[in-house]
Amino acid sequence: MRYTSDLTDSQWELIKEYFPAGNKSKYDKREMVNAVLYLVKTGCQWRNLPKDFPNWKAVSMFYYRASRNGVWDKVQQMLVKKVRTSKGKNETPTYALIDSQSVKTVSASQNRGYDGGKKQKE
């Protein structure tokens, strides 16, 4: 492990099935995921990715392709289910709460906006 954002072996075992090694990429999928996690954790720009990761363009294409294909969503859903079952809960929540203040804010903002830099009120 080089960075605190790198996956441990057990963490990689949980998600590696979502990143099959079938395509012609010359980079290891685990390294690509580690690069994405580094970017997310540090907030650095693509071009400032450290040189010991794969090329920033390759990492960028990997990230956006996985996003378009829903891979990150699938990984997150699987991890949420795993955490919930490990805590003795159902895989999916049975209810959700919505803050009433947030609901008021969303509905009030529909009638306002900007048109060509000028504030509009309908």
DSSP file (Angstrom, degrees, kcal/mol; ACC not computed):
  #  RESIDUE AA STRUCTURE BP1 BP2  ACC     N-H-->O    O-->H-N    N-H-->O    O-->H-N    TCO  KAPPA ALPHA  PHI   PSI    X-CA   Y-CA   Z-CA
    1    1 A M              0   0    0      0, 0.0     3,-0.1     0, 0.0     7,-0.0   0.000 360.0 360.0 360.0 121.9    0.0    0.0    0.0
    2    2 A R        +     0   0    0      1,-0.2     2,-0.3     0, 0.0     0, 0.0   0.812 360.0  30.7 -94.4 -35.8    1.5    3.3   -1.1
    3    3 A Y  S >  S-     0   0    0      1,-0.1     3,-1.4     4,-0.1    -1,-0.2  -0.853  78.5-118.4-124.6 157.0   -1.3    5.7   -0.2
    4    4 A T  T 3  S+     0   0    0     -2,-0.3    -1,-0.1     1,-0.3    34,-0.0   0.714 114.6  59.4 -67.2 -18.1   -4.0    5.6    2.5
    5    5 A S  T 3  S+     0   0    0      2,-0.1    -1,-0.3    29,-0.1    32,-0.1   0.597  81.3 112.1 -84.7 -11.3   -6.6    5.5   -0.2
    6    6 A D  S <  S-     0   0    0     -3,-1.4     2,-0.2     1,-0.1    25,-0.1  -0.293  73.6-110.1 -64.7 146.3   -5.3    2.3   -1.7
    7    7 A L        -     0   0    0     23,-0.2     2,-0.1     1,-0.1    -1,-0.1  -0.508  25.2-130.6 -74.6 141.5   -7.4   -0.8   -1.4
    8    8 A T     >  -     0   0    0     -2,-0.2     4,-2.4     1,-0.1     5,-0.2  -0.402  31.9-102.3 -78.8 169.1   -6.3   -3.6    1.0
    9    9 A D  H  > S+     0   0    0      1,-0.2     4,-2.1     2,-0.2     5,-0.1   0.905 123.7  49.2 -60.4 -41.7   -6.3   -7.2   -0.4
   10   10 A S  H  > S+     0   0    0      2,-0.2     4,-1.2     1,-0.2    -1,-0.2   0.874 110.8  50.2 -68.6 -35.8   -9.6   -8.0    1.4
   11   11 A Q  H  > S+     0   0    0      1,-0.2     4,-1.1     2,-0.2     3,-0.3   0.915 110.5  49.7 -66.4 -42.2  -11.3   -4.8    0.1
   12   12 A W  H  X S+     0   0    0     -4,-2.4     4,-2.2     1,-0.2     3,-0.4   0.891 104.9  58.2 -64.1 -38.9  -10.2   -5.6   -3.5
   13   13 A E  H  < S+     0   0    0     -4,-2.1     4,-0.3     1,-0.2    -1,-0.2   0.849 103.5  54.6 -58.7 -34.3  -11.5   -9.2   -3.2
   14   14 A L  H  < S+     0   0    0     -4,-1.2    -1,-0.2    -3,-0.3    -2,-0.2   0.851 122.3  24.0 -68.0 -34.8  -15.0   -7.7   -2.4
   15   15 A I  H >< S+     0   0    0     -4,-1.1     3,-1.9    -3,-0.4     4,-0.4   0.518  90.1  97.2-112.8  -5.7  -15.2   -5.6   -5.6
   16   16 A K  G >< S+     0   0    0     -4,-2.2     3,-1.4     1,-0.3    -1,-0.1   0.769  76.1  66.6 -62.6 -25.6  -12.8   -7.1   -8.2
   17   17 A E  G 3  S+     0   0    0     -4,-0.3    -1,-0.3     1,-0.3    -2,-0.1   0.749  95.0  59.0 -65.9 -21.5  -15.7   -9.0   -9.9
   18   18 A Y  G <  S+     0   0    0     -3,-1.9    -1,-0.3     1,-0.2    -2,-0.2   0.597 105.8  50.4 -81.2 -10.9  -17.1   -5.6  -10.9
   19   19 A F  S <  S-     0   0    0     -3,-1.4    -1,-0.2    -4,-0.4    10,-0.1  -0.618  81.1-168.0-125.9  71.2  -13.9   -4.8  -12.8
   20   20 A P        -     0   0    0      0, 0.0     3,-0.5     0, 0.0    -3,-0.1  -0.251  24.0-133.2 -64.3 149.7  -13.2   -7.8  -15.0
   21   21 A A  S    S+     0   0    0      1,-0.2    -2,-0.0     3,-0.0     0, 0.0   0.103  73.7 111.9 -88.1  22.6   -9.7   -8.0  -16.6
   22   22 A G        +     0   0    0      2,-0.1    -1,-0.2     0, 0.0    -3,-0.0   0.717  53.5  80.9 -74.6 -23.7  -11.2   -8.9  -20.1
   23   23 A N  S    S-     0   0    0     -3,-0.5     0, 0.0     1,-0.1     0, 0.0  -0.138  90.4-102.7 -82.5-178.1  -10.4   -5.7  -22.1
   24   24 A K        +     0   0    0      2,-0.0    -1,-0.1     0, 0.0     2,-0.1   0.172  68.1 138.5 -91.3  17.9   -7.1   -4.8  -23.8
   25   25 A S        -     0   0    0      1,-0.1     4,-0.1     2,-0.1    33,-0.0  -0.372  47.9-149.2 -64.9 138.8   -6.0   -2.3  -21.2
   26   26 A K  S    S+     0   0    0      2,-0.1     2,-0.3    -2,-0.1    -1,-0.1   0.511  74.4  84.8 -85.3  -3.4   -2.3   -2.5  -20.3
   27   27 A Y  S    S-     0   0    0      1,-0.0     2,-0.2    31,-0.0    -2,-0.1  -0.763  86.1-110.5-102.7 146.0   -3.1   -1.3  -16.8
   28   28 A D     >  -     0   0    0     -2,-0.3     4,-1.8     1,-0.1     3,-0.2  -0.510  21.9-133.9 -70.2 135.8   -4.1   -3.4  -13.8
   29   29 A K  H  > S+     0   0    0      1,-0.2     4,-2.7     2,-0.2     5,-0.2   0.868 105.2  56.1 -61.9 -37.5   -7.7   -2.8  -12.8
   30   30 A R  H  > S+     0   0    0      1,-0.2     4,-2.6     2,-0.2    -1,-0.2   0.904 107.0  49.7 -63.0 -39.5   -6.8   -2.6   -9.1
   31   31 A E  H  > S+     0   0    0      2,-0.2     4,-2.1     1,-0.2    -1,-0.2   0.880 110.1  51.1 -65.0 -37.1   -4.3    0.2   -9.9
   32   32 A M  H  X S+     0   0    0     -4,-1.8     4,-2.2     2,-0.2    -2,-0.2   0.928 111.4  46.7 -66.0 -44.2   -6.9    2.0  -11.8
   33   33 A V  H  X S+     0   0    0     -4,-2.7     4,-2.7     1,-0.2    -2,-0.2   0.914 111.2  52.4 -63.7 -42.3   -9.4    1.8   -8.9
   34   34 A N  H  X S+     0   0    0     -4,-2.6     4,-2.2     1,-0.2    -1,-0.2   0.887 108.4  51.4 -60.0 -38.6   -6.6    2.9   -6.5
   35   35 A A  H  X S+     0   0    0     -4,-2.1     4,-2.2     2,-0.2    -1,-0.2   0.914 110.4  48.0 -65.2 -42.1   -6.0    5.9   -8.7
   36   36 A V  H  X S+     0   0    0     -4,-2.2     4,-2.5     1,-0.2    -2,-0.2   0.920 111.7  49.8 -64.3 -43.1   -9.7    6.9   -8.7
   37   37 A L  H  X S+     0   0    0     -4,-2.7     4,-2.5     1,-0.2    -1,-0.2   0.868 108.9  52.9 -64.1 -35.9   -9.8    6.5   -4.9
   38   38 A Y  H  X S+     0   0    0     -4,-2.2     4,-2.7    -5,-0.2     5,-0.4   0.929 109.9  48.3 -62.6 -45.1   -6.8    8.7   -4.6
   39   39 A L  H  X S+     0   0    0     -4,-2.2     4,-2.3     1,-0.2     5,-0.3   0.916 113.3  47.3 -61.0 -44.0   -8.4   11.4   -6.7
   40   40 A V  H  < S+     0   0    0     -4,-2.5    -1,-0.2     1,-0.2    -2,-0.2   0.914 115.8  44.3 -65.2 -43.1  -11.6   11.2   -4.7
   41   41 A K  H  < S+     0   0    0     -4,-2.5    -2,-0.2    -5,-0.2    -1,-0.2   0.904 124.2  31.8 -70.8 -41.6   -9.8   11.3   -1.4
   42   42 A T  H  < S-     0   0    0     -4,-2.7    -2,-0.2    -5,-0.2    -3,-0.2   0.742  92.2-136.9 -91.5 -23.6   -7.3   14.1   -2.2
   43   43 A G     <  +     0   0    0     -4,-2.3    -3,-0.1    -5,-0.4    -4,-0.1   0.674  47.9 154.5  76.0  16.5   -9.4   16.1   -4.6
   44   44 A C        -     0   0    0     -6,-0.3    -1,-0.2    -5,-0.3     2,-0.1  -0.284  47.9 -98.8 -74.2 164.3   -6.5   16.6   -6.9
   45   45 A Q    >   -     0   0    0      1,-0.1     3,-1.2     3,-0.0    -1,-0.1  -0.440  31.9-110.0 -78.9 157.0   -7.0   17.3  -10.6
   46   46 A W  G >  S+     0   0    0      1,-0.3     3,-1.6     2,-0.2    -1,-0.1   0.910 118.8  52.2 -52.3 -46.7   -6.6   14.4  -13.2
   47   47 A R  G 3  S+     0   0    0      1,-0.3    -1,-0.3     9,-0.1     9,-0.1   0.672 103.1  59.4 -69.3 -16.3   -3.4   15.8  -14.5
   48   48 A N  G <  S+     0   0    0     -3,-1.2    -1,-0.3     8,-0.1    -2,-0.2   0.238  71.9 131.9 -96.4  13.4   -1.9   16.0  -11.1
   49   49 A L  S <  S-     0   0    0     -3,-1.6     7,-0.2     1,-0.1   -14,-0.0  -0.467  71.0 -98.3 -62.5 131.6   -2.2   12.3  -10.4
   50   50 A P    >   -     0   0    0      0, 0.0     3,-1.7     0, 0.0    -1,-0.1  -0.144  28.3-118.3 -54.7 149.7    1.1   11.0   -9.1
   51   51 A K  T 3  S+     0   0    0      1,-0.3    -2,-0.1    -3,-0.1     4,-0.0   0.652 107.4  70.6 -67.9 -16.9    3.3    9.4  -11.7
   52   52 A D  T 3  S+     0   0    0      2,-0.0    -1,-0.3     3,-0.0     3,-0.1   0.540  90.5  74.0 -81.3  -2.7    3.3    6.0   -9.9
   53   53 A F  S <  S-     0   0    0     -3,-1.7     3,-0.1     1,-0.2   -21,-0.1  -0.577 103.3 -81.8 -92.1 166.8   -0.3    5.6  -11.0
   54   54 A P  S    S-     0   0    0      0, 0.0    -1,-0.2     0, 0.0     5,-0.1  -0.181  71.5 -61.7 -60.5 165.6   -1.3    4.8  -14.6
   55   55 A N     >  -     0   0    0      1,-0.1     4,-2.2    -3,-0.1     3,-0.3  -0.171  47.9-125.0 -49.6 136.8   -1.5    7.7  -17.1
   56   56 A W  H  > S+     0   0    0      1,-0.2     4,-2.5     2,-0.2     5,-0.2   0.827 109.6  55.1 -60.0 -33.6   -4.1   10.2  -16.0
   57   57 A K  H  > S+     0   0    0      2,-0.2     4,-2.6     1,-0.2    -1,-0.2   0.910 108.8  47.5 -66.3 -40.7   -5.9   10.0  -19.4
   58   58 A A  H  > S+     0   0    0     -3,-0.3     4,-2.4     2,-0.2    -2,-0.2   0.903 113.1  48.3 -65.4 -41.2   -6.3    6.2  -19.0
   59   59 A V  H  X S+     0   0    0     -4,-2.2     4,-2.7     2,-0.2    -2,-0.2   0.908 111.7  50.5 -65.0 -41.9   -7.6    6.6  -15.4
   60   60 A S  H  X S+     0   0    0     -4,-2.5     4,-2.6     2,-0.2     5,-0.3   0.939 111.9  46.1 -61.2 -48.6  -10.0    9.3  -16.5
   61   61 A M  H  X S+     0   0    0     -4,-2.6     4,-2.4     1,-0.2     5,-0.2   0.903 112.6  51.6 -62.2 -40.7  -11.4    7.1  -19.4
   62   62 A F  H  X S+     0   0    0     -4,-2.4     4,-2.3     2,-0.2    -2,-0.2   0.928 111.8  46.9 -59.5 -47.1  -11.6    4.1  -16.9
   63   63 A Y  H  X S+     0   0    0     -4,-2.7     4,-2.2     1,-0.2    -2,-0.2   0.944 115.0  43.9 -62.3 -50.4  -13.6    6.2  -14.4
   64   64 A Y  H  X S+     0   0    0     -4,-2.6     4,-2.5     2,-0.2    -1,-0.2   0.859 113.3  51.3 -68.2 -35.0  -16.0    7.7  -16.9
   65   65 A R  H  X S+     0   0    0     -4,-2.4     4,-2.0    -5,-0.3    -1,-0.2   0.930 111.7  47.4 -65.2 -44.7  -16.6    4.4  -18.7
   66   66 A A  H  <>S+     0   0    0     -4,-2.3     5,-2.3    -5,-0.2     6,-0.6   0.864 111.9  51.5 -64.8 -35.2  -17.3    2.7  -15.4
   67   67 A S  H ><5S+     0   0    0     -4,-2.2     3,-1.2     3,-0.2    -2,-0.2   0.940 109.5  48.4 -65.5 -47.3  -19.7    5.6  -14.5
   68   68 A R  H 3<5S+     0   0    0     -4,-2.5    -2,-0.2     1,-0.3    -1,-0.2   0.865 112.4  49.4 -60.6 -36.4  -21.6    5.3  -17.7
   69   69 A N  T 3<5S-     0   0    0     -4,-2.0    -1,-0.3    -5,-0.2    -2,-0.2   0.467 113.3-118.0 -84.6  -1.6  -21.9    1.5  -17.3
   70   70 A G  T <>5S+     0   0    0     -3,-1.2     4,-2.1    -4,-0.4    -3,-0.2   0.652  71.2 135.1  78.1  15.3  -23.2    1.9  -13.7
   71   71 A V  H  ><S+     0   0    0     -5,-2.3     4,-2.5     1,-0.2     5,-0.2   0.922  70.2  49.7 -65.0 -44.9  -20.2    0.0  -12.2
   72   72 A W  H  > S+     0   0    0     -6,-0.6     4,-2.4     1,-0.2    -1,-0.2   0.891 111.2  50.5 -63.3 -38.1  -19.6    2.5   -9.3
   73   73 A D  H  > S+     0   0    0      2,-0.2     4,-2.6     1,-0.2    -1,-0.2   0.913 110.5  49.4 -64.3 -42.0  -23.3    2.4   -8.4
   74   74 A K  H  X S+     0   0    0     -4,-2.1     4,-2.3     2,-0.2    -2,-0.2   0.907 111.4  49.0 -64.0 -41.8  -23.3   -1.4   -8.4
   75   75 A V  H  X S+     0   0    0     -4,-2.5     4,-2.4     2,-0.2    -2,-0.2   0.934 112.4  48.1 -62.6 -45.7  -20.2   -1.5   -6.1
   76   76 A Q  H  X S+     0   0    0     -4,-2.4     4,-2.4     1,-0.2    -2,-0.2   0.914 111.3  49.9 -63.4 -42.7  -21.8    1.0   -3.7
   77   77 A Q  H  X S+     0   0    0     -4,-2.6     4,-2.3     1,-0.2    -1,-0.2   0.909 111.3  49.2 -61.7 -42.3  -25.1   -0.9   -3.6
   78   78 A M  H  X S+     0   0    0     -4,-2.3     4,-2.3     1,-0.2    -1,-0.2   0.912 112.2  48.1 -63.4 -42.7  -23.2   -4.1   -2.9
   79   79 A L  H  X S+     0   0    0     -4,-2.4     4,-2.4     2,-0.2    -2,-0.2   0.882 110.1  51.3 -67.7 -37.8  -21.2   -2.5   -0.1
   80   80 A V  H  X S+     0   0    0     -4,-2.4     4,-2.6     2,-0.2    -1,-0.2   0.930 111.3  48.4 -63.5 -44.6  -24.2   -0.9    1.5
   81   81 A K  H  X S+     0   0    0     -4,-2.3     4,-2.5     1,-0.2     5,-0.2   0.914 111.6  50.2 -61.1 -42.6  -26.0   -4.3    1.6
   82   82 A K  H  X S+     0   0    0     -4,-2.3     4,-2.0     2,-0.2    -2,-0.2   0.916 112.3  46.1 -63.4 -44.1  -22.9   -5.9    3.1
   83   83 A V  H  X S+     0   0    0     -4,-2.4     4,-1.1     2,-0.2    -1,-0.2   0.916 113.0  50.3 -65.0 -43.2  -22.6   -3.3    5.8
   84   84 A R  H  <>S+     0   0    0     -4,-2.6     5,-2.7     1,-0.2     3,-0.5   0.924 112.4  45.7 -63.4 -44.5  -26.3   -3.5    6.6
   85   85 A T  H ><5S+     0   0    0     -4,-2.5     3,-1.5     1,-0.2    -1,-0.2   0.856 108.1  57.2 -68.8 -32.9  -26.4   -7.3    6.9
   86   86 A S  H 3<5S+     0   0    0     -4,-2.0    -1,-0.2     1,-0.3    -2,-0.2   0.767 106.8  50.5 -67.4 -22.8  -23.2   -7.3    9.0
   87   87 A K  T 3<5S-     0   0    0     -4,-1.1    -1,-0.3    -3,-0.5    -2,-0.2   0.315 124.0-105.7 -94.3   7.4  -25.0   -5.0   11.5
   88   88 A G  T < 5S+     0   0    0     -3,-1.5    -3,-0.2     1,-0.3     2,-0.2   0.682  80.0 125.7  79.7  18.2  -28.0   -7.4   11.6
   89   89 A K      < -     0   0    0     -5,-2.7    -1,-0.3    -6,-0.2    -2,-0.1  -0.589  69.2 -86.6-103.0 167.1  -30.3   -5.1    9.4
   90   90 A N        -     0   0    0     -2,-0.2    -1,-0.1     2,-0.1    -3,-0.1  -0.353  41.1-113.1 -65.2 154.6  -32.2   -5.9    6.3
   91   91 A E  S    S+     0   0    0     -7,-0.1    -7,-0.2    -6,-0.1    -1,-0.1   0.868 103.2  34.7 -59.3 -36.7  -30.3   -5.4    3.0
   92   92 A T  S    S-     0   0    0     -8,-0.1    -2,-0.1   -11,-0.0    -1,-0.1  -0.920  95.6-105.2-120.0 145.6  -32.4   -2.4    2.1
   93   93 A P        -     0   0    0      0, 0.0     3,-0.1     0, 0.0    -2,-0.0  -0.330  17.7-145.3 -65.7 149.9  -34.0    0.2    4.4
   94   94 A T  S    S+     0   0    0      1,-0.2     2,-0.3    -4,-0.1    -2,-0.0   0.634  78.4  10.1 -91.8 -14.7  -37.7   -0.2    5.0
   95   95 A Y        -     0   0    0      2,-0.0     2,-0.3     0, 0.0    -1,-0.2  -0.973  62.7-148.1-154.3 166.3  -38.3    3.6    5.2
   96   96 A A        -     0   0    0     -2,-0.3     2,-0.4    -3,-0.1     0, 0.0  -0.970  11.9-136.8-137.9 153.8  -36.7    6.9    4.6
   97   97 A L        -     0   0    0     -2,-0.3     2,-0.5     2,-0.0    -2,-0.0  -0.902  11.3-161.6-111.8 140.1  -36.9   10.3    6.2
   98   98 A I        -     0   0    0     -2,-0.4     2,-0.4     4,-0.0    -2,-0.0  -0.986  24.4-122.3-120.6 129.6  -37.1   13.6    4.3
   99   99 A D    >>  -     0   0    0     -2,-0.5     4,-1.6     1,-0.2     3,-0.5  -0.558  16.3-144.2 -69.2 123.4  -36.3   16.8    6.0
  100  100 A S  H 3> S+     0   0    0     -2,-0.4     4,-2.0     1,-0.2    -1,-0.2   0.817  98.5  58.7 -62.8 -30.8  -39.4   19.1    5.6
  101  101 A Q  H 3> S+     0   0    0      1,-0.2     4,-2.1     2,-0.2    -1,-0.2   0.889 104.3  51.1 -65.1 -38.6  -37.2   22.2    5.3
  102  102 A S  H <> S+     0   0    0     -3,-0.5     4,-2.2     2,-0.2    -2,-0.2   0.894 107.9  52.6 -64.4 -40.2  -35.4   20.7    2.3
  103  103 A V  H  X S+     0   0    0     -4,-1.6     4,-2.0     1,-0.2    -2,-0.2   0.915 109.2  49.1 -63.2 -43.2  -38.7   19.9    0.6
  104  104 A K  H  X S+     0   0    0     -4,-2.0     4,-2.0     1,-0.2    -1,-0.2   0.912 110.4  51.6 -61.4 -42.7  -39.9   23.5    1.1
  105  105 A T  H  X S+     0   0    0     -4,-2.1     4,-1.4     1,-0.2    -2,-0.2   0.902 108.7  50.1 -62.6 -43.0  -36.6   24.8   -0.3
  106  106 A V  H  < S+     0   0    0     -4,-2.2     4,-0.4     1,-0.2     3,-0.3   0.928 112.2  45.7 -64.4 -46.2  -36.8   22.7   -3.5
  107  107 A S  H >< S+     0   0    0     -4,-2.0     3,-0.8     1,-0.2     4,-0.3   0.857 111.4  52.7 -68.7 -33.3  -40.4   23.7   -4.3
  108  108 A A  H >< S+     0   0    0     -4,-2.0     3,-0.8     1,-0.2    -1,-0.2   0.794 102.8  58.7 -71.5 -27.6  -39.8   27.4   -3.8
  109  109 A S  G >< S+     0   0    0     -4,-1.4     3,-1.1    -3,-0.3    -1,-0.2   0.569  84.1  81.2 -80.9  -7.6  -36.7   27.5   -6.1
  110  110 A Q  G <  S+     0   0    0     -3,-0.8    -1,-0.2    -4,-0.4    -2,-0.1   0.772  90.1  51.7 -69.7 -24.9  -38.7   26.3   -9.1
  111  111 A N  G <  S+     0   0    0     -3,-0.8    11,-2.4    -4,-0.3     2,-0.3   0.380 104.5  65.4 -94.3   4.8  -40.0   29.7   -9.9
  112  112 A R  E <   +A  121   0A   0     -3,-1.1     2,-0.3     9,-0.2     9,-0.2  -0.869  56.5 118.9-125.2 158.1  -36.7   31.5   -9.8
  113  113 A G  E     -A  120   0A   0      7,-1.6     7,-2.8    -2,-0.3     2,-0.4  -0.983  52.3 -77.4 175.0-166.9  -33.6   31.4  -11.9
  114  114 A Y  E     -A  119   0A   0     -2,-0.3     2,-0.4     5,-0.2     5,-0.2  -0.963  25.5-171.6-123.8 139.0  -31.2   33.2  -14.2
  115  115 A D  E >  S-A  118   0A   0      3,-2.7     3,-1.7    -2,-0.4    -2,-0.0  -0.934  80.7 -23.4-130.1 108.0  -31.7   34.1  -17.9
  116  116 A G  T 3  S-     0   0    0     -2,-0.4     3,-0.1     1,-0.3    -1,-0.1   0.827 125.9 -52.5  60.6  33.0  -28.7   35.5  -19.6
  117  117 A G  T 3  S+     0   0    0      1,-0.3     2,-0.4     0, 0.0    -1,-0.3   0.334 115.2 115.6  87.4  -8.3  -27.2   36.6  -16.3
  118  118 A K  E <  S-A  115   0A   0     -3,-1.7    -3,-2.7     1,-0.0     2,-0.3  -0.813  71.4-118.2 -97.8 134.9  -30.4   38.5  -15.3
  119  119 A K  E     -A  114   0A   0     -2,-0.4     2,-0.4    -5,-0.2    -5,-0.2  -0.545  33.8-161.5 -71.1 129.0  -32.3   37.2  -12.3
  120  120 A Q  E     -A  113   0A   0     -7,-2.8    -7,-1.6    -2,-0.3     2,-0.4  -0.877  13.1-169.3-115.0 144.6  -35.8   36.2  -13.3
  121  121 A K  E      A  112   0A   0     -2,-0.4    -9,-0.2    -9,-0.2   -10,-0.0  -0.987 360.0 360.0-132.5 122.8  -38.9   35.7  -11.1
  122  122 A E              0   0    0    -11,-2.4   -10,-0.1    -2,-0.4    -1,-0.1   0.440 360.0 360.0-100.1 360.0  -41.9   34.0  -12.6
